[in-house]
């Protein structure tokens, strides 16, 4: 595909510009004018390829493509829009990790666990995500129609990759979640059901405490885990998902204070 000549015509300020796979020279020609961004963004949004709900989302993708000199399809190979949030595919995370010299040897990859030996920058450790971890995180039992119900092995692998790379090479993900994680945060839409009896009250389930912790602590998981072990709130080998419900509520009540203290512990100021 990369050896084929792809031609797209973009019209900006009444001038026709030919787009070919020329290592970003096309972007240099059109600059970063708002007219070009809107035109490209509109194409992206209306194509239906990028799951955009409105032109503004297409404009943001166009801005990123212009800034990084990526074609829209290069962008799609790495990122997805899920429920309006930008996500990075787990295979793209793994590719970025390997590009930086990281290695993984898979020991298990099935519907009960994804476990690998991860090596990066002098570190070597076994990291996994199991069905027990998924239960603790409130992801299992699987909701009907969710990815956990359709392909649990792929979901476990995506979680394992995200967990490992956030610990060993956070520069790869920089706070971006996988599509699988984002779908878990928001929850799948429920299929239509028969009307409930009059005495039944339908209550929309709230996001679990563990999921709330994941949203705020996953990007600094290594620091948070070390701080919690130091405070004897979890044991060595556990992670922030293992804190008690009481501790979780205290952390969520003032996340900024917890993060500040955890970072101070990780990087003590010395005279």
N, C-alpha and C positions, 0 to 999 in steps of 0.2 A: 504494500500500500504506500509506503514511504517513497518508493521509486517512481510512482505514477505522478503525473502532473495534474494537480487539481486547480481549477480556475474558478474564482469567484469574483464578481464585479461589485465593487462598493462605490456608491456615488456620494461624494461629499463636496459641497459647494460647487455643484454643477460640473464636477470633473470625474471621469471614470478611471478607477484605479484597479489594476489587475493583481489578484492575490494568488501567489504560487508558493509552494514549500521552499522558501528562500531564507530560512533561518532568521525570520523576523524582520527582513528588510521592508516588507509591506507595512509593518507598524511604524517604521521610521518615516515612511513616506506620508502617512496620514497624520502623524503626530498624536496628540491626545485631545483634540478638539472635542467639545461636547457634542457637536453634530455627528462626529464619527462614532462616539460612544453610544449615542442614542440609536443611530442607524444599526450598528452591529448588535447592540443590546436588544433591539426590537426583533431582529432576525433570530437571535438566540431564543428569546422568550416565545416567539410564535412558532418556532420549529417543532416544539413538543418534545424535543430530544432531551432537554435538560430539566424537565419537571418544574419549570417556572410557572407560577400562578399569575404573575403580572409582569409588565414590561420593566418595572423598576428592578426586579431581580435579574432580568437579562442584562440591564445596564451595569449592575454590580459585577456580573461575570465578565462583561466586556472590559470594564476597567481593570480587572485582575489580569485578563489576557493581554491587554496593552502594556500593563506595568511589568509583567513577567515575560513578555514576548512568547506566549504560548498560543497555539491555535485553539479554538474552542474544543476540538476533539482531544487535544492533549490535556486540556483542563478536565474534560469528562473522564479521562482515564484515571485521574487521581481523586476527583471530588464528585459529590452528589448533593443535590438539594433534597432534604427530607423534612417535611413539615415546616418549610421555610428556613431551615437551619443548614449551614454548610457543613458537610461531613466528608471524611476521607475514607476511602475503601481500605479494608484491612490488608488487602494484597498490595495496595500502594504504600501503606505504612511499612510493610515488610520489605518492599522493594527499596524504599528510602533507607531503611535500616541496613540492608545488605550493601547498598551503594556506599555507605559510610564505613564499610568493613565489618559489619556485624554478621554473626553466623548463628544458626539454630539447627540443632539436631533433634528431630521429632522422635519422642519415645512412645507417645500414644496419641491417637487422633481418631476418636470414635464418638458414639452417642453418650458416653459416660464421662469422658474427660479429654482435654487437649493439653498435653504436657510436653515440654521441650527443654533441652539444655541450651541456654542462651549465652553467647560469648560476645563481649564488646568492650573495647578500650581497657583490656586487662581484667575485666570482670567475667566470671563464669558462674552461672547459677541455674538451678532447675526451677522453672516457673511454669505453672499450669493453671487451668481453670476447669473445675469439675462440676458435676451436677449438684454436689453438695454446696459449692460456692454459689451456684445459680439459685438454689433454694434459699440460702441465707440472704441473697440480694433481692429476693422476692420475684425472681424471673420464672421459677418453677413452683408449682405445676403450671404448664404452659397454657396460655389463653388460646381459645379456639381461633384458628386462622393466623396465629402469630408465627414468626420465623422459628421460635422454639418448638412449636408443634410440627412444623413442616420439615425442618432440617436441623435438629439439635446439634449434630456434630459440627456443622458449619458455624453455628452460633457460638459454640464453645471455643472453636478455633479463633474466631474473630475477637472474642473477649480475651483469650490468652495472648494473642498478638498485641492487642492494644495495651493490656496490662504490662507485658514485658517491655515493650518499647517506651512506654511512659516512665518505667523505672530506669532503663539503661540508656536510652537515647531520646529524651524528651524533645530535643530540637527537631526531630522528624515530624512530630505531631503538633507541637506548639499549642496544646489546648483544644485541638479539633477532635471530635468523637467519630467513631465509625457509624455508618448507616444503621447497623444492628443496634448499637447503643442508643442512638437517638430515637429509634423506633420503640425501644424498651422504655425510655424516659416518658414518651408521650402515650404509649400504649396503643395497640391496634384498635381500629374501629370495630364495634360490636356488630354482628349480623343482626338483621331484623328478627324480632321474636314476637310471639303472640302476646297480646295485651295481658298484663299481670292482673291477678285478682285484685278487687277493690281494696282489700285489707293490706296489700303489699305496697311498701313504699320503696321506690327505686332511688338509690343513693349512688352518685358517681364516686367510685373508689378514688381515694387520694393517693398521690405518689408516696411510696414507702420511704421511711426514714433513711434506709440504706441508699436508695436512689438519690435522695437529696444530698447525702454525704458524698456520693460519687461525683455529683455535678461540681461540688466545690473543692473536694480534696484530691480527686483523681490526678489533676495536673501537678500536684506537689505530693503525691502519694508516698514517695520515699522519705521526704522530710517529715510528713505527718506521722508515718509509722514509727520512725525513730523517736520522735517526741513523745508519742503515746507509750512506747515501751519504757522510755526514761521515766515517765510519770506513773509507771506500773498500772496503766489503764488497759493494756493488752500485754500478752506474753510474747517473748521472742519467737519469731516465726509467724506470728499473726499479723493482720493488717487492720486498717481503720474500720473495715467492715465488721470486725469482731468486737467492737466496743459495745457496752451495755446500752439499752435504750435510754437510760438516764443520762449517760455521758454524751450520747448522740444528740440529745435535745439541748444539752448545755453548749455543745459545739455549734449547733445550728442557730442558737439564740444570739451568738456573737461570733460569726465566722471570721470577721476581720481580726478580732482580738486573738483567736486561736492561731490563725495563719501567721500573725506578727510574732507570737511567742514561739511557734514552731521554727520559723526562719531564724529567729534570734538564737535559738538553741543550736540550730544547724551551723550557723555562722557566728560564733561568739565574738564580741568585740574585745580585742586585746590591746593592752597599753603598749 
